[in-house]
Amino acid sequence: QQAHDHLVIYTRSFLVEQTTPAFFALSDTHSIASDIVFEDLDLDYTDLGGNISWLFPVEAQQVTEYYIYLGDSPEPAKILGENGSFPWTGRSQLGVVPYYDSDLFVP
Protein backbone atom coordinates (compact mmCIF):
# COMPACT_ATOMS: atom_id res chain seq x y z
CA GLN A 1 0.00 0.00 0.00
CA GLN A 2 1.28 3.43 -0.94
CA ALA A 3 2.25 5.82 1.90
CA HIS A 4 0.38 9.11 2.01
CA ASP A 5 1.62 12.21 3.80
CA HIS A 6 -1.22 14.74 3.36
CA LEU A 7 -4.92 14.91 4.05
CA VAL A 8 -6.82 16.92 1.42
CA ILE A 9 -10.45 18.05 1.55
CA TYR A 10 -12.44 19.34 -1.40
CA THR A 11 -15.79 21.02 -1.01
CA ARG A 12 -18.51 20.19 -3.47
CA SER A 13 -21.85 21.77 -4.30
CA PHE A 14 -24.55 20.96 -6.84
CA LEU A 15 -22.70 23.18 -9.29
CA VAL A 16 -19.01 22.32 -8.99
CA GLU A 17 -16.25 20.66 -6.99
CA GLN A 18 -13.64 22.97 -5.49
CA THR A 19 -10.43 23.00 -7.57
CA THR A 20 -8.00 23.93 -4.78
CA PRO A 21 -8.43 21.77 -1.69
CA ALA A 22 -7.67 22.54 1.93
CA PHE A 23 -4.77 20.35 3.06
CA PHE A 24 -3.00 19.17 6.17
CA ALA A 25 0.42 17.51 6.42
CA LEU A 26 0.18 14.21 8.33
CA SER A 27 2.67 13.26 10.99
CA ASP A 28 2.68 9.62 11.99
CA THR A 29 5.31 8.96 14.63
CA HIS A 30 5.54 6.52 17.50
CA SER A 31 7.43 6.89 20.73
CA ILE A 32 8.54 3.92 22.79
CA ALA A 33 10.02 4.12 26.27
CA SER A 34 12.93 1.75 26.81
CA ASP A 35 15.06 0.14 29.51
CA ILE A 36 12.13 -0.31 31.90
CA VAL A 37 13.27 -1.21 35.41
CA PHE A 38 11.12 -2.36 38.35
CA GLU A 39 12.60 -3.50 41.63
CA ASP A 40 9.89 -5.09 43.77
CA LEU A 41 10.51 -3.85 47.33
CA ASP A 42 7.36 -5.42 48.78
CA LEU A 43 8.29 -8.64 50.60
CA ASP A 44 4.84 -10.26 50.28
CA TYR A 45 4.65 -12.86 47.50
CA THR A 46 1.35 -11.59 46.06
CA ASP A 47 1.97 -7.82 46.38
CA LEU A 48 3.99 -5.38 44.33
CA GLY A 49 5.65 -2.20 45.54
CA GLY A 50 8.59 -0.15 44.39
CA ASN A 51 9.78 2.28 41.76
CA ILE A 52 9.25 1.82 38.00
CA SER A 53 11.64 3.79 35.81
CA TRP A 54 12.35 4.04 32.08
CA LEU A 55 14.38 5.96 29.53
CA PHE A 56 12.68 8.65 27.48
CA PRO A 57 11.87 7.77 23.85
CA VAL A 58 14.22 9.02 21.17
CA GLU A 59 11.24 10.65 19.42
CA ALA A 60 9.42 12.32 22.32
CA GLN A 61 8.02 15.46 20.69
CA GLN A 62 4.47 14.06 20.54
CA VAL A 63 4.49 12.55 24.06
CA THR A 64 2.17 14.26 26.54
CA GLU A 65 1.85 11.56 29.21
CA TYR A 66 2.90 8.02 30.03
CA TYR A 67 0.16 5.57 31.05
CA ILE A 68 1.53 2.74 33.16
CA TYR A 69 -0.38 -0.56 33.38
CA LEU A 70 0.03 -3.89 35.07
CA GLY A 71 -0.70 -6.41 32.29
CA ASP A 72 -1.21 -10.13 31.91
CA SER A 73 0.98 -10.22 28.78
CA PRO A 74 3.56 -8.02 27.03
CA GLU A 75 1.29 -7.53 24.00
CA PRO A 76 -1.92 -5.43 23.93
CA ALA A 77 -5.23 -6.91 22.86
CA LYS A 78 -5.32 -7.21 19.07
CA ILE A 79 -9.10 -7.12 18.62
CA LEU A 80 -11.32 -4.06 18.78
CA GLY A 81 -14.09 -3.82 21.33
CA GLU A 82 -17.71 -3.01 20.53
CA ASN A 83 -17.07 0.75 20.83
CA GLY A 84 -14.23 0.65 18.27
CA SER A 85 -11.38 0.89 20.78
CA PHE A 86 -9.10 -1.74 22.25
CA PRO A 87 -10.67 -3.50 25.23
CA TRP A 88 -9.34 -2.87 28.74
CA THR A 89 -9.22 -6.54 29.68
CA GLY A 90 -5.95 -7.99 30.88
CA ARG A 91 -4.49 -4.81 32.33
CA SER A 92 -4.88 -2.53 35.33
CA GLN A 93 -3.77 1.09 35.31
CA LEU A 94 -1.10 1.89 37.91
CA GLY A 95 -0.74 5.57 37.12
CA VAL A 96 -0.32 8.44 34.69
CA VAL A 97 2.97 10.33 34.54
CA PRO A 98 3.61 13.67 32.76
CA TYR A 99 5.98 13.66 29.77
CA TYR A 100 8.86 15.22 31.73
CA ASP A 101 8.99 12.41 34.36
CA SER A 102 10.46 8.96 33.83
CA ASP A 103 9.44 7.08 36.95
CA LEU A 104 6.42 6.02 39.00
CA PHE A 105 6.34 4.77 42.57
CA VAL A 106 3.98 1.86 43.19
CA PRO A 107 2.97 1.86 46.90
Backbone as a chain_set.jsonl record, in Angstrom:
{"seq": "QQAHDHLVIYTRSFLVEQTTPAFFALSDTHSIASDIVFEDLDLDYTDLGGNISWLFPVEAQQVTEYYIYLGDSPEPAKILGENGSFPWTGRSQLGVVPYYDSDLFVP", "coords": {"N": [[0.841, -1.176, 0.0], [0.503, 2.218, -0.784], [2.265, 4.915, 0.747], [0.909, 7.77, 2.272], [1.128, 11.296, 2.781], [-0.331, 13.574, 3.238], [-3.479, 15.067, 4.068], [-6.255, 15.842, 2.231], [-8.982, 18.003, 1.503], [-11.801, 18.526, -0.378], [-14.362, 20.784, -1.206], [-17.76, 20.441, -2.264], [-20.459, 21.312, -4.32], [-23.812, 21.477, -5.683], [-23.232, 22.576, -8.075], [-20.412, 22.585, -8.659], [-17.156, 21.064, -8.055], [-14.722, 22.01, -5.706], [-11.636, 23.396, -6.842], [-9.153, 23.859, -5.675], [-7.956, 22.302, -2.968], [-8.356, 22.262, 0.673], [-5.65, 21.502, 2.832], [-3.656, 19.294, 4.878], [-0.69, 18.467, 6.461], [0.3, 15.243, 7.291], [1.474, 13.651, 10.257], [2.961, 10.902, 11.373], [4.124, 9.401, 13.915], [5.804, 7.291, 16.295], [6.412, 6.686, 19.706], [8.489, 5.088, 21.922], [9.099, 4.062, 25.144], [12.067, 2.932, 26.81], [14.304, 0.472, 28.296], [13.043, -0.356, 30.762], [12.727, -0.548, 34.232], [11.995, -2.301, 37.183], [12.068, -2.71, 40.528], [10.988, -4.837, 42.83], [10.037, -4.019, 45.954], [8.344, -4.842, 47.881], [7.82, -7.292, 50.277], [5.926, -9.287, 50.396], [4.605, -12.149, 48.782], [2.439, -11.978, 46.971], [2.069, -9.279, 46.488], [2.938, -6.095, 45.027], [5.379, -3.525, 45.031], [7.255, -0.603, 44.742], [9.682, 1.234, 42.773], [9.14, 2.184, 39.423], [10.97, 2.722, 36.543], [12.118, 4.313, 33.487], [13.686, 4.925, 30.288], [13.553, 7.917, 28.385], [11.762, 8.172, 25.257], [13.385, 8.187, 22.028], [12.194, 9.714, 20.007], [10.339, 12.021, 21.215], [8.691, 14.186, 20.919], [5.918, 14.218, 20.496], [4.881, 13.147, 22.782], [2.757, 13.353, 25.557], [1.951, 12.297, 27.955], [2.641, 9.453, 30.056], [1.16, 6.349, 30.333], [0.859, 3.943, 32.702], [0.585, 0.508, 33.099], [-0.368, -2.551, 34.709], [-0.041, -5.61, 33.326], [-1.359, -8.675, 31.839], [0.09, -9.807, 29.855], [2.823, -9.175, 27.547], [1.942, -8.042, 25.201], [-0.543, -5.905, 23.731], [-4.175, -6.172, 23.555], [-5.397, -7.475, 20.504], [-7.763, -7.216, 19.193], [-10.593, -5.251, 18.349], [-12.874, -3.623, 20.554], [-16.459, -3.423, 21.176], [-17.055, -0.697, 21.042], [-15.243, 0.286, 19.252], [-12.694, 0.717, 20.165], [-9.628, -0.502, 21.693], [-10.06, -3.208, 23.935], [-10.18, -3.102, 27.568], [-9.426, -5.289, 28.968], [-7.317, -7.527, 30.787], [-5.416, -5.808, 31.804], [-4.386, -3.425, 34.286], [-4.563, -0.132, 35.343], [-1.822, 1.563, 36.683], [-0.908, 4.126, 36.995], [-0.564, 7.587, 35.851], [1.802, 9.519, 34.235], [3.402, 12.648, 33.784], [4.92, 13.96, 30.741], [7.539, 14.835, 31.256], [8.563, 13.362, 33.326], [10.136, 10.277, 34.36], [9.573, 8.104, 35.922], [7.691, 6.098, 38.262], [6.251, 5.599, 41.374], [5.137, 2.712, 42.927], [2.974, 2.078, 45.424]], "CA": [[0.0, 0.0, 0.0], [1.279, 3.433, -0.935], [2.254, 5.823, 1.895], [0.38, 9.114, 2.013], [1.619, 12.212, 3.803], [-1.218, 14.737, 3.364], [-4.92, 14.914, 4.054], [-6.824, 16.923, 1.421], [-10.446, 18.054, 1.547], [-12.44, 19.342, -1.397], [-15.793, 21.021, -1.009], [-18.515, 20.186, -3.474], [-21.851, 21.771, -4.303], [-24.552, 20.955, -6.836], [-22.696, 23.18, -9.292], [-19.012, 22.317, -8.99], [-16.255, 20.657, -6.987], [-13.644, 22.968, -5.491], [-10.432, 23.005, -7.574], [-8.001, 23.927, -4.777], [-8.43, 21.769, -1.686], [-7.667, 22.54, 1.925], [-4.774, 20.354, 3.058], [-3.0, 19.173, 6.171], [0.42, 17.506, 6.415], [0.176, 14.214, 8.326], [2.667, 13.259, 10.987], [2.682, 9.62, 11.994], [5.306, 8.956, 14.628], [5.543, 6.521, 17.498], [7.435, 6.89, 20.729], [8.536, 3.92, 22.789], [10.023, 4.124, 26.271], [12.935, 1.75, 26.805], [15.061, 0.145, 29.513], [12.127, -0.307, 31.903], [13.273, -1.213, 35.413], [11.122, -2.359, 38.355], [12.599, -3.503, 41.629], [9.894, -5.086, 43.768], [10.505, -3.854, 47.326], [7.357, -5.425, 48.783], [8.287, -8.637, 50.602], [4.843, -10.256, 50.275], [4.65, -12.865, 47.501], [1.354, -11.592, 46.061], [1.971, -7.82, 46.384], [3.993, -5.38, 44.325], [5.65, -2.197, 45.541], [8.593, -0.146, 44.395], [9.783, 2.275, 41.758], [9.247, 1.823, 38.003], [11.643, 3.792, 35.81], [12.352, 4.038, 32.076], [14.378, 5.965, 29.53], [12.679, 8.654, 27.479], [11.866, 7.768, 23.853], [14.219, 9.021, 21.166], [11.236, 10.653, 19.415], [9.418, 12.317, 22.32], [8.017, 15.457, 20.688], [4.467, 14.055, 20.54], [4.487, 12.549, 24.063], [2.169, 14.259, 26.543], [1.855, 11.564, 29.213], [2.899, 8.02, 30.034], [0.158, 5.566, 31.055], [1.528, 2.736, 33.164], [-0.379, -0.555, 33.383], [0.027, -3.891, 35.071], [-0.703, -6.405, 32.294], [-1.214, -10.128, 31.91], [0.984, -10.224, 28.784], [3.557, -8.02, 27.028], [1.288, -7.529, 24.0], [-1.918, -5.433, 23.932], [-5.233, -6.909, 22.859], [-5.322, -7.21, 19.067], [-9.098, -7.122, 18.621], [-11.316, -4.062, 18.782], [-14.093, -3.821, 21.326], [-17.708, -3.007, 20.53], [-17.065, 0.749, 20.826], [-14.228, 0.648, 18.268], [-11.382, 0.892, 20.778], [-9.097, -1.738, 22.249], [-10.672, -3.497, 25.233], [-9.336, -2.871, 28.736], [-9.219, -6.541, 29.683], [-5.947, -7.988, 30.881], [-4.491, -4.813, 32.326], [-4.875, -2.526, 35.332], [-3.766, 1.09, 35.315], [-1.102, 1.892, 37.912], [-0.74, 5.568, 37.122], [-0.319, 8.443, 34.693], [2.974, 10.329, 34.538], [3.614, 13.665, 32.756], [5.979, 13.661, 29.774], [8.862, 15.219, 31.731], [8.987, 12.408, 34.358], [10.458, 8.958, 33.825], [9.439, 7.081, 36.95], [6.424, 6.022, 39.0], [6.344, 4.767, 42.571], [3.983, 1.864, 43.19], [2.966, 1.864, 46.895]], "C": [[0.885, 1.237, 0.0], [1.156, 4.309, 0.302], [1.75, 7.192, 1.457], [0.83, 10.035, 3.126], [0.796, 13.486, 3.948], [-2.682, 14.303, 3.371], [-5.459, 16.101, 3.258], [-8.346, 16.832, 1.454], [-10.944, 19.033, 0.49], [-13.89, 19.579, -0.98], [-16.496, 20.81, -2.338], [-19.94, 20.699, -3.279], [-22.566, 21.112, -5.48], [-23.958, 21.465, -8.138], [-21.296, 22.696, -9.658], [-18.269, 21.762, -7.774], [-15.121, 21.669, -6.919], [-12.386, 22.491, -6.2], [-9.18, 23.038, -6.709], [-8.444, 23.46, -3.397], [-7.734, 22.416, -0.49], [-6.795, 21.317, 2.192], [-4.126, 20.439, 4.427], [-1.904, 18.121, 6.038], [0.289, 16.534, 7.59], [1.52, 13.928, 8.974], [2.339, 11.987, 11.75], [3.964, 9.101, 12.64], [4.884, 8.08, 15.797], [6.722, 6.7, 18.439], [7.374, 5.733, 21.708], [9.561, 4.155, 23.889], [10.861, 2.851, 26.272], [13.606, 1.568, 28.167], [14.209, 0.279, 30.771], [12.72, -1.133, 33.045], [12.232, -1.149, 36.527], [11.758, -3.27, 39.387], [11.496, -3.631, 42.667], [10.431, -5.045, 45.189], [9.528, -4.41, 48.349], [7.731, -6.882, 49.025], [7.197, -9.698, 50.506], [4.846, -10.848, 48.866], [3.622, -12.345, 46.503], [1.215, -10.088, 45.88], [3.158, -7.252, 45.627], [4.167, -4.016, 44.976], [7.069, -1.809, 45.215], [8.536, 0.896, 43.294], [9.919, 1.662, 40.36], [9.937, 2.992, 37.315], [11.897, 3.348, 34.371], [13.15, 5.173, 31.468], [13.378, 6.628, 28.587], [12.831, 8.121, 26.049], [12.793, 8.702, 23.08], [13.357, 10.099, 20.507], [10.168, 10.956, 20.459], [8.628, 13.607, 22.109], [6.499, 15.37, 20.808], [3.969, 13.508, 21.88], [3.927, 13.623, 24.982], [2.084, 13.615, 27.921], [2.285, 10.119, 28.974], [1.809, 7.354, 30.87], [0.805, 4.238, 31.42], [0.477, 1.727, 33.612], [0.34, -1.791, 33.913], [-0.735, -4.798, 34.126], [-0.489, -7.888, 32.472], [-0.398, -10.686, 30.747], [1.714, -8.986, 28.271], [2.905, -7.375, 25.813], [-0.114, -7.03, 24.324], [-2.917, -6.315, 23.191], [-5.222, -6.512, 21.392], [-6.696, -7.096, 18.409], [-9.79, -5.89, 19.179], [-12.554, -4.445, 19.566], [-15.3, -3.306, 20.567], [-17.736, -1.512, 20.219], [-15.966, 1.212, 19.868], [-12.853, 0.89, 18.861], [-10.903, -0.449, 21.322], [-9.702, -1.979, 23.626], [-9.667, -3.334, 26.369], [-9.083, -4.151, 29.511], [-7.739, -6.885, 29.72], [-4.952, -6.972, 31.363], [-5.184, -3.94, 33.366], [-3.97, -1.309, 35.359], [-3.139, 1.352, 36.684], [-0.942, 3.389, 38.099], [-0.545, 6.251, 35.793], [0.796, 9.404, 35.096], [3.135, 11.375, 33.441], [4.862, 13.374, 31.916], [7.381, 13.945, 30.3], [9.367, 14.327, 32.876], [9.291, 11.051, 33.712], [10.451, 7.899, 34.925], [8.089, 7.201, 37.634], [6.649, 5.118, 40.199], [5.045, 4.017, 42.761], [3.976, 1.561, 44.691], [2.652, 0.43, 47.274]], "O": [[1.894, 1.29, 0.702], [0.065, 4.442, 0.856], [2.127, 7.699, 0.401], [0.911, 9.623, 4.284], [1.178, 14.386, 4.697], [-3.058, 13.304, 2.757], [-5.15, 17.249, 3.579], [-8.922, 15.745, 1.436], [-10.562, 20.203, 0.468], [-14.555, 18.68, -0.465], [-15.902, 20.979, -3.403], [-20.538, 20.538, -2.216], [-21.985, 20.286, -6.185], [-24.155, 20.858, -9.191], [-21.017, 22.427, -10.827], [-18.681, 21.955, -6.63], [-14.622, 22.127, -7.946], [-12.086, 21.297, -6.169], [-8.229, 22.308, -6.988], [-9.221, 24.142, -2.729], [-6.675, 23.03, -0.621], [-7.167, 20.206, 1.816], [-4.057, 21.502, 5.045], [-2.155, 17.015, 5.559], [0.18, 16.954, 8.742], [2.564, 13.961, 8.322], [1.524, 12.004, 12.673], [4.781, 8.447, 11.992], [3.734, 8.127, 16.233], [7.868, 6.845, 18.016], [6.314, 5.437, 22.261], [10.733, 4.414, 23.618], [10.415, 1.81, 25.789], [13.483, 2.406, 29.06], [14.602, 0.945, 31.729], [13.155, -2.267, 32.848], [11.656, -0.094, 36.792], [11.958, -4.46, 39.143], [11.116, -2.65, 43.306], [11.191, -5.925, 45.594], [9.829, -4.453, 49.542], [7.938, -7.63, 48.07], [7.5, -10.891, 50.531], [5.061, -10.138, 47.884], [3.907, -12.277, 45.307], [0.309, -9.652, 45.17], [4.236, -7.845, 45.588], [3.189, -3.418, 45.426], [7.991, -2.605, 45.395], [7.462, 1.377, 42.933], [10.711, 0.744, 40.146], [9.525, 4.139, 37.49], [11.892, 2.154, 34.072], [13.276, 6.247, 32.056], [12.476, 5.977, 28.061], [13.911, 7.669, 25.671], [12.959, 9.866, 23.442], [13.75, 11.264, 20.456], [9.19, 10.218, 20.571], [7.962, 14.075, 23.032], [5.856, 16.351, 21.184], [2.76, 13.413, 22.092], [4.54, 14.674, 25.168], [2.14, 14.307, 28.938], [2.291, 9.633, 27.843], [1.566, 7.765, 32.004], [1.248, 3.495, 30.544], [-0.409, 2.049, 34.404], [1.506, -2.034, 33.599], [-1.966, -4.767, 34.114], [0.436, -8.317, 33.161], [-0.208, -11.899, 30.651], [1.278, -7.864, 28.528], [3.281, -6.266, 25.433], [-0.818, -7.661, 25.113], [-2.549, -7.1, 22.317], [-5.056, -5.335, 21.071], [-6.786, -6.9, 17.197], [-9.597, -5.53, 20.34], [-13.2, -5.454, 19.285], [-15.175, -2.811, 19.447], [-18.366, -1.095, 19.248], [-15.778, 2.416, 19.691], [-11.926, 1.236, 18.129], [-11.669, -1.409, 21.403], [-9.841, -1.037, 24.407], [-8.457, -3.419, 26.159], [-8.565, -4.091, 30.626], [-6.998, -6.57, 28.79], [-3.749, -7.234, 31.339], [-6.399, -3.744, 33.331], [-2.746, -1.44, 35.394], [-3.826, 1.362, 37.706], [-0.851, 3.872, 39.228], [-0.383, 5.61, 34.754], [0.743, 10.023, 36.159], [3.018, 11.034, 32.264], [5.746, 12.629, 32.339], [8.337, 13.335, 29.82], [10.487, 14.519, 33.35], [8.763, 10.728, 32.649], [11.209, 6.93, 34.879], [7.435, 8.243, 37.595], [7.169, 4.01, 40.065], [3.97, 4.616, 42.758], [4.865, 0.867, 45.184], [2.61, 0.1, 48.459]]}, "num_chains": 1, "name": "protein.A"}
